[in-house]
Every structure is written in C-alpha cells, then in structure tokens.
C-alpha cells in the first residue's frame, strides 16, 4: 500500500516538475511557440483591424510641399457591422443625430458586409465636429466608434474643382479595370488591385493621376478588441500599429501656392456665387491659384448629383463667351498683318450694319477713334472692321497661335466673323486660356502653355517624374505687344478698368461683358497683368453671378475689376513686389 502511495506521489511530483519546466520555458524563451507568441496569436484573433487612412493614396501638395487637400488625422465615425444587430435601427439613429441619410448608411453597411465580410469596419463620416462628437457621446449602440483617422479631404481643402474627388466604382469602370487585370478577382497578387467597394478618382487630378496616387496599404492600422464572435468590446480602446512604407503610392506636386490659392478663394467668395479666377506666374506660366465657384464638399459628392453644375470646373471648361477681353487678339493680328496703323481713324456711329441687314451695336457712339482709343473704350465697330479686314482664316490662325480655338469656318458669313471679332458667336474660352493670353502679351509675344503639375515624387520624396516647362515660342512681335500693352495700361489707369488699378504700381487689363443668352444674362470679365512695369502676375476673372446671385446687369469694370485688384495686391504684397 505504502509502495503504491509512493508511486503516485512520485508521478505527481514528476508532473509538477514538468509543469514548472514548461512554464519556465514559455516565459524565458521567446520562440514561435513561446507564451508571448501564443498570447500575440490570441490577441490577433480577437482584433478587428481598420486602415488608419480613409484612402490609401499619395498626397497632393503645393509648390512648398503643403497639403492642398488639408489631409490630417481627425475624428471619424466608424461602424463594425458584425457588432450591429439591427442595421436599419442604427441607420435611423445616425440620420437623427448626425444627419446621415439612413438609406445610404444602411446600403453602405450591407454592401461592405457582402463584399468585404462582416468583420471589416466601415467609415461612415469623417471630419467630425466637436458638436457631432458631443452628440455621439451618449450613444450606447454596439458597433459604432469614433476613431482617429487620416482623412483625405479636410475642411480647409483648396482648389477642389482642380483636384477633383473620389467616388464609388461604377459598372463600366469595374469592367474596364477587370479587362486591365487590375481587380482583386482578376489579379489577386497585384498590391494595388481594386475591390468593388473601393473608391477611385473620378474627376480632376484625382482621376487623371489615379495610377500614380493609388497606394497598396495604409500608413498605419487601428485594432479593436472583439469577443469570440467577432463583436467589438466597448471601452477597451484601439492599438495603433504602424505599417511598413507603401512603396506603391506617389505624391503629386503642383505649381500652386497654398497661400495664394487661399487669397484667391477668399476674395472670390466675398464677391461671387458663380464664376472663376486664375492667377499665373508670367515668367513661367505656372498656375499659382485657380478657383471655381460654386464650391462643393469632396466628402459628400452625392449631394451634388442633382443635375446642377456645382461640380463644374469653371476655370478650365471651354464654354464661355469672352466678350471684349478677346479683342486684343484682333488688335494683335491686325498690327502683325499691317492692316492698320496707330494713326488710322475709325468712325463709330453706335452700330455696324452688314450687307445682309444684320446689325451689331456698340455700347454707345464713340465717334472718331484710333486703335489705341478703340481698345481703351472697347469700341465694337472698330474691331468688327478689323475682323473683316483679317478674314476668317487669319483671325482663326492668330487665335490658335495664342492658345484659343474659335469655331470660324472659311465660309462663315461676315456677320458671324463680326461677332467673333468682339468675342461672341464662335468664340468659347476658359479663364485659364484668357489668363495665358494676357501672360503672353506681358511677355511681349512669347507663348508658353500653362502648367499645373510640376512633379511626381515617391513615398521617400525621390523625384520620379518631372514636367518641365516648355521653351517659349515667339508668336507676336515685341512692338505689337508693346503697343497693345500701353493701351491696356491706359484702360486700367483712366478707362473702363479703373477699379483694377493698383495705386503707385499700376496694372494693365481689359474689361469684358459678354452676352450669354437672350434673357439679358451676361458674363463679366476682367483680364490683365500687374504691376504695370515688370509685371509678375497675369490674372483672369470671370463672373457669371455676383454675390446676390444676379446674372443681369453685370459689368466687367464694376464686377470683375475689383476682384482682380484685390487678388493682385494681396499676392504681390506676399511676394514682396509691392509694399
């Protein structure tokens, strides 16, 4: 009996020693089967992971490497679908408290569950305000959390129409990606392969440079603890895990200057509800600022898909009559072709009548004027006569040299040519084209195409693609530009552009008031350069609706010229050109 007891005791002691040895082994040796490793495996099984970025994409930066999208880590509302028992109830709750549309929220959660799986979190709203966070703090619904997330578009993002936005992948685009073997189904080994629930650039630079900007993974990962069923455990916080660098994403470096862009947008917002402004560096034709109004929220694009034109980029879309700001093209062509001289006198009776009976009126009878006075006083009849002398082919040719395509055929009737000569029928331009036209005059006939993108750099900021400015091309004689520029200076000093004149430093420019339709709707323009001597900036301002929302009674000299002056003064002060 005693021998049996001793045997059992020895076995127990042996097992105890084995247990002690195993425990020591697990605690003291850090191997693949150690306690630390097993604990980490258990933790990973209980974590729900979330990308620390809203979108895995490179930055869009200004020329000083400052973010134009205002990208930063801010509070975001995130849903964990597996922890939500009633998707409809949660969607209704969020509509009531945060204004999120219930139908869209429920659809987003269902879509994510279908294509990503119920364990994958869904970002519902970014850039939460302090008031929204306060409303949410009383929430007791499982599966909702406010997390620090790096969002793409912050509240102070700039140049939104130029930069564009992301949106869901539609069926046509999905098929195209599949044919190119860029979807997860067609090419699962491709790091940047798309899932159907991903967002993709659909407008502006986001669309144009989608391949360069798209990355393969997040800069960091958030992990939330979950129970055995994958439901989020509330109140236990999140672990931030930095990821390795994403070698696939690249950064887009623009020619814009964030400070100048902010100035242009602030001024435009004070004066305009619908319009655009462009600021070019005359030496390089680099775009320093470009703004279009009305503006829109890049985080809520669905709000603007109602057939209205808030998403329209008015700075670059070629769809606007330029009116009298185009007359410098006619003047330049006539001087280049020796079809008039400075001493010739033109007679304006207040209208010009064609052989077929068509009549084009002038703002008033100007009497006898020379070319210089015709520019300063914007005499329609003088430029119609010059257009008739030039003819269709020559006017079209000179416009193309200066970066403008006009719809003028060889057999277009004289009245059509007459309207084209004053920037109406047949002439459709963008503010970017007009700004570059006046930059060419300021360079005394040297043409440069405008440039918006300067470089592409990789995730380590190494230069991988440069977009150098082209060599300037002479399209007008210096003497021609000097004569026109002197008239433009006088227009700003004492003519219709006096509200664009910079005290002590001067400016040069031309007003324009283009007839947009038969309901007295007009478009107001002012384009020119500043200062008057050694000019640095070329600026075009186009106003479709003033601050009151009116599109009737607008005048280039009263509506657009003051915008030109304020933007020019503030930017030139920043540059140290004026004091």
Secondary structure by P-SEA (a helix, b strand, c coil): caaaaaaaaaaaaaaaaaaaaaaaaaacccccccaaaaaaaaaaaabbbbcccccbbbbbccccccccccccccbbbbbcccccccaaaaaaaaaacccccaaaaaaaaaaaaacccccbbbbccccccaaaaaaaccccccccccccccccccccccccccccccccccaaaaaaaaaacccccccccccccccccccccccccccccccccccccccbbbbbbbcccccccccbbbbbbbbcccccbbbbbccccaaaaaaaaaaaaacccccbbbbbcccccccccccccccccccccccccccccccccccccccccccccaaaaaaaaaaaaccccccbbbbbcccccccccbbbbcccccccccaaaaaaaccaaaaaaaaaaacaaaaaaaaaaacccccccccccaaaaaaaaaccccbbbcaaaaaaaaaaaaaccccccccccccccccccccccccccccccccccaaaaaaaaaaaaaaaacccccccccccccccbbbbbbbcccccbbbbbcccccccccccbbbbbbbcccccccccccccccccaaaaaaaaaaaaaaacccc
